[in-house]
């Protein structure tokens, strides 16, 4: 289906969208659930309560001919502002959400990435019993689940200097010559007014509170392993299920 996709995110997203939706009450729409509705007069829109920011919000799939109508209706109100990928990236990083190609890819296992919660109990059992005959990657998942990972995805806070970006090497506090890990995403957090990052560290160096050093443009700056998300999630917890 050809459609335009809009993401309306933030603590007052439901208040804004409710003005254009009369088919049902948004309070009844649970997180990660979706429904078709007329939105600001445009029929056959798909509203899903989800997003990539750690906040309550909606992704709205709109037929192409109605895209400008919905976009203008949203932006006409005083509460909504357009944002770009930079803002979205800082929000998803503050929320501890992975970006495919940076924080996860085909070389990382769900165990290393701390994402085993995304693999159902049935799939785990199938992987253990039948390996890759069960599904693509089943054997690798079974092996990874049976052993402790050599590296773990962690949150990182910068204590000085500029933000550590994708690809920056991470060293132990004693400034050893061998990196203990790598940054996969990083930015200055507008909410914390502090550099934040995520990356992969050796398991022995991955405990929260472990001091580290980031190498940025030939210099090393102090940092620390931190708990993610950096900000508590504010996903909607009500609705009909």
N, C-alpha and C positions, 0 to 999 in steps of 0.2 A: 504494500500500500504506500503510495506517495503521500507524505505528510510533513508538516513543519513541526518541530519539537521545541517547546518552550519550557524553561525551568523557572518556576516562581518559588523562591526560597526565603525563609526568615520567620521570625516569631509572629509576624502579623500576616503571613501569607494566606491563611484561611480566611481572615477578615476581608482581605482584598478580593479573593476569588469568589467568596460567597455572594458578592454583589452581582456577579454574572452567571451564577448557577442556581436555577430554581427547580431542577428535576429531582433533587434529593438534598438532604442536609449533609454538609461536609463533615459535621461532627460524627456522622455515622460511618465515614470512610476511614478504615483502619490503615495503619502504616503498612506499606507494601501491598496494598489492595488497590484495585482500579475499577472504574465504571465509565460507560459511555454517557455523555450528557450534551446538552446544548449550552455553550459557553458564550456569553455576551451576544446571543442571537445566532451563533454559528453552530449548526447541527453536526452530529457524529464526531464530536471530540472525545478523545479518550483521556480521562483524568486519572493519574496514578499518584498516590500519596507516597512519595519517595524523593530522593535527591542525593546529592554528592557533596553535602556541606555539613552534615552532622546536625542539622536543624530540621524543624518541621517544614514541609514544603510539598510542592506538586510538580510533576512533569506532565505537560499537556500536549498531546498529539492532536494537531489541528489539520483538517483538509486544506490543501494549498490555497484554494480560493478564499478561505476565511482567515488566513494567517495574519494579514495586516489588520483586520478588524479586531481580532483578539489582542494582538500586540499593542495596538493604539489604545484600546480600552484599559488594559493593564497600566500602561505608562501615563495615561491621562490623570490618574489619581496621584495625590501628593506623597503616598507612601512608597511608591515603586520607582526604582532607578535602574537603568541598564548597567550591567557589569560585563567585564570581559574574562578571558581565561586566566589572567593573573589573579583576579579576585577569587575566582572559583578555586584555583589551585591552592591559594593560601588557606581558604576555608576547609578544603578537604584534608589538607595536611594538619591543620589544627585539630581536626576530627580524627586523625590517625587512619585515614582511608587510603588505600593503595591506588597507584596509577599504573596500569598495565604498560609494560615496556620500560618502566623505571623501577618500581618497587617489586613487581612480580613479572615473571615471564616463563617461558618453557623450561628454563634451567633451574627454577626454584620449586621446591615442594611445598604443599600446604603446611607441612610440619615446620619447616624452616621459617615460613612466613607467618606462623601463628594463625593460620586460617582453617584449621581442621574442623572448626565449627560449621564450615560451609559444606562439609562432606557428611552425608547422612549415614546413620548406623548401617543401613542396608548396603550402601556402597562400600563401606569399610569391610563388612563381612564378605562381600563378593570379591573384593580385592585380595583378602587373605586366603580365600578358598580357591579362586580361579585365576588370580593374577590378571595379566593383560587379555586373557580370553573373556573376562567379564566386561572390560571397557578399556579404552586407550589410556595407558598410564597406570593401569591397575597394579601391575607388578612393582613399578617404582613406588607407588603409594604404599603398598604392603611392606616393602623393605624400609621405607622412610618411617613408617609408623612403628616398626618393631625396634628401632634404634634411636638413641638420642642424637639430635642433629648436631653437626659440627659448628654451624652458625645459626643465629637467630635474628629475626627482624626486631629492631628495638627503636624506641624513641630517643632523641638526642636534643639536649638544650645547649646552645652556645652561651658561654659565660663572658666572652669578650670577642672583639673583632667582628668582621662581616659574617653573614650567613654562610654556612658550608653548603655548597650546591651538589647536584648530581655528579658522582664520580670522585668527590673529594676523599682522600685517604684518611683513615682514622687510626691513631696510634695510642698506645698505652700512656699513662701519665708520665712514666719515666723517660718518654721521648725515645723509645727504642727505634732501631732502623727498620724493623719489619712491621708493616701495617697489621692491625688486628681486625680491620674491617673496612667498609666503604659506605659512604653516604649515597643513598639512592634518590632522595628528594630533600630539598631544603629551601627555606625562605625566611624573611623577617616576619614574625607573627604580629599583625596589627593589634590583635587582642591582648597579647602578652607584652608587646613592645620588647621582644627578645628573639634572637635567632632560634628557630626550631628546625628539626630535621628528622628523618628516619633513615635507617640503613641496616646493614647486616654486620654483626660482630661475632667473633669467636664466642662460643658458649661460655667459656671460662671468664670472659670479660663483659658479659651481657647483663649482669645484675643491675637493677635500678640503683642509682647512686654511685656507680663506678665512674671515677674521673677518667676523662679521655682528652686527647688532643686532635684537633682538626688541622690538616695541612691545606692552606688556602694561599695560592699564588706564592709558593715557596716559603711561607711562614706558618708557624704552628700556634694555634689558639686553644685556650682551655674550654672544655665542655664537660658534660656529664650525661650518663645514661638516665633517661627519664621515662616515667610511665606514660603510656598513650591510652586514650586520647589526651591531648594537651588541654583541651577544654571538654567539660562534660557534654554529652549528646543531649539534645532537646527534641528528639523524635516524638511524634504524637503517640500517646499510649492508649487512647480511647478508641471508639468506633466499634462497629459490628463485625464479628469474625465468623 
